[in-house]
Amino acid sequence: MSNSEGRIPTNLRTLRILEVLGNSDRPMTPTEINQELKLPKQTVHRLCTTLEEEGYIIRETNGKRLQPSPRLKNLASGVLYNSRNQIALRQVLIDIADKVKETINLVVPEENGMMYLDRVETDWPFRIQLPVGSHVPFHCTASGKTFLASLSPALRKSFVKGMNLKPMTRNTFDDSGKFLDELSLVAKQGYAVDNEEFMEGMIAVAVPVKDGKSRYCASIAFHAPTQRMNLESALECKDFLLEGAKVLGGELFS
């Protein structure tokens, strides 16, 4: 251990543990965390225990590896939404909504599904109500697909195998093999669709927002009733979402 590492205050060491976990695409053991930090083994274990007791990290079901908890994810979402970048973020969503003419959503993953962090409503009198704070399933929504497609193939397969692919409509993917094929397609093409898979009479398109290191941060999505827009017309608007995601990724998440 270098002298500089030894002089790092405890609170900063704690933040560095959270940073390592937050930057990882999989749960980690304290030993794996310390491969990056190079701190005394007992120090890392003690700080991880404290973070777990305070509810900022949780263990996998097997009890060996650690991952960010819903409390930490909510904290991160709150910091983002209430930061000075909120005005810029909101303006990007408004700009997309003006072009698409439908409700635009900023959606982030949580333990129990995708959560609507922000939205800009359409002016149409007939619209689908999914207010800020709502949670929707991973497996039958465009935003959920973009998140799952961002995972490594191995982690994606493990995630899907453990999911309850509950049929919400006749179009919902309820076969894990077919759903994994769908996610591979989403990863390749860079966007996802919901073809009346979550609700009868509703279609949606979503794209991922990535930071400067190409890591998934959130999804930008819009949905519309099929009485007003079909899937082909919706896909004609995807470039507006991709442009907005590029702006958000470059200005707010880098």
N, C-alpha and C positions, 0 to 999 in steps of 0.2 A: 504494500500500500504506500502510495506517495504521500509526502507531507501535506500537499495541497488537499488530497482527499481527506486526510485526518482532520483538517481544520474546517471542513464543511459543517455548518451548524445542523443540528438535528432536524429542524423544520425544513431545511433545504434538502436534506437527505430524503425526507419523507416525500417531498414534491418530486424528487428525481425517480423514486420508485413508481409513483403514479404516472410519471412521464414515460417510463419504460413500458409499463403495462398498457398505457394509452396508445403507444406507437406500435405495439405488437398486434399481429393478426390472429393470435391464439392465446389461450391462458398459459401462464408460466409458473414454474416453481420458484421459491426464493433463491435457490441456487442458480437458476437460469437468469433471474433478474440481476443477480450479483455478478454474472459474467460481464455485464456492461458497466456496473458501478465500481467494482473492485474495492468493496468495503469489507470490514471484518464480518465474518459469517454470522456471528451472534447478533451484530448490529442490524443486519438486514432482516433476520428472523424476528427480532424484537419489534422493529418498525412495521413489518408486515402484520404481526399479531395485533399491534395497536390499530392499524388501519382497518383490519378486519373487525375488531371489537367496536370501532366507531362507525362501521357500516359503509366504508368507502370502497372496500374490495370484498369479494366473496369467493368461496371455493367451488370448484366443480363438484359434481355429485360424487366423484371418487375421492374427494378430499385432498388431492395432491397439488393441484394447480390453482393459481389465483387469477382473477379477472375483475375488471371494473364492475361495481355494483350499480343498480338503478339509481341509487342516491348520487353517486359520482357522475353518472351520465346526465341526470337532471341538473346537477350543478354546472356541468359543462355547457349544456343547452342554455341555461339561464345566463351564464356569463356571455355567451355569444349574442343572445337576443337582446340583452340589456347593455351591451357595450356601445361605444361611440360609433361602431360600424352599423348599428341597427338602422339608421337612416339610409345608409347606402344599400343595405340588404333590402330594405322595404322598397326602395326606389327601383331596384332591379326587378322585383316581383311585379310592381305596378307597370313597368315598361313591358314586361312579357304579357301581362293581362290585357294591356291596350292592344297588343298585336294579335293575340289569340282570341280575344273576346269571350273567354271563359274563365272560371275561377282557377286561380293559380295557387298551388300549395308548396310550402317548404316542409319536408317530412324527414324525420330522423328515427333511427331504430332504437327501440327499448326492449326490455325483457319480454313484454307481453304484446309485441307487435310494433308497427310503425306509428309514430306519434306526429300529429299535425302541429308543428311548431309555429307556423305563421301562414296566413292566407290572404289573398286579395280577391274579394268577391266579384262575381259577374253582375252586370246590371239587369240580366234577364229576370223577369218575374218568376219563371219556372226554373228552379235550380235544386241541386242535391245538397242537403245540409250535412256537412261534416265539420263542426266547429273546431277551433284551435283547442288542443288538448285531447281530441278524439284519438282513439287507437283503432287501427285496422289490421287484419291478418297479414302475415308475410306472404303466404302462398297464393293468394288470389288477387293481389293488388299490383299495379305497375310499379309503385314505389318500393314495395316489398321485394319484388323481383330484382330491381336494380341493386338493392342492398345485398341480397343473397348471391347475385352474380358477381359481386365484387370480392367475394371470399375466394380463397385458393380452392382449386378443384377438390382436394382431399377434405378440407374443412366444410365446403359446400355439401359434399356427399354426406358427411357425418351429420351435419345440421338437418338436412332434408330427411335422412333416415329416422331421425328422432322426432320429426314433426307430425302433428295430427293434420293430415291434409283433408280437413272437413269440407265436404262439398257445400258450397254456398249457393251455387246455381248449377244448371246442367253443363256449363262450360268450365267449371272449376277443374283444375288439374288435381285429381285424387290418386294418381298413380305416381309413385316416387321416381320411377325410371323415366317416364315421359316428362315429368316436371324437371328433372335434372337436364334432360335434353333441351327443354325450353330455356333454362338458365344458361346453358352453354351458348345458346343462340343470342341471348341478351348480352352476355359478356363479349361476344364477337361483334355484334352490331352497335353496341353502345347506347341502347335505349330499350325500354320495355313497354308492353301494352297490356291492358286489361280489357279483354273482349267479352264484356258482360260476365266476368268470372266472379266478381264480388257481389254485384247487384244486377238483377235483370233490368235491362233498359238503360244501363250506364256503361260507357266506355271511358278509358283513360290512357294517357301516355305519360311516361316518366323518364327522366335521365339522371345520371349520378352527378353529384358535385364532388370534385376531387381537389385535394390541396396540391401544393407545389411538388410533393413527392408522389403524386398519383394515388394517394390513399383516399378511400371513400369517406366522405364527411356527412352527406345528406343527399336527398333527392328533391328535384323540382318536378312537379307533376301537375297535370290538369285533368279534370274529368268533365264529362258532358252527357246529358241524356241523349239516347239514340233518336228521339223524336226530332232533335235539332242538329245532330252531327253523327255521321257514321265513322267507322274506324279509318277508312281511307282518307276522309277529309281531316281527321284528327292527326294522322301521320304527316300531312302536309304542313302542320304547324310545329313539328318536332324540332326543326332548326332554330326556332325562336327559343325553345327550352335549352338547346345545346349552347347557343350564344350566351344566354343568361347564366348557365352553369359555369361557363368558362370565365365570365366576369366575376362571379362569386368566388370561384376557386382561386382566381388570381389575386383578388383584392382583399378577401376576408379570411381565407383559409390557408394562405401561404405563410 
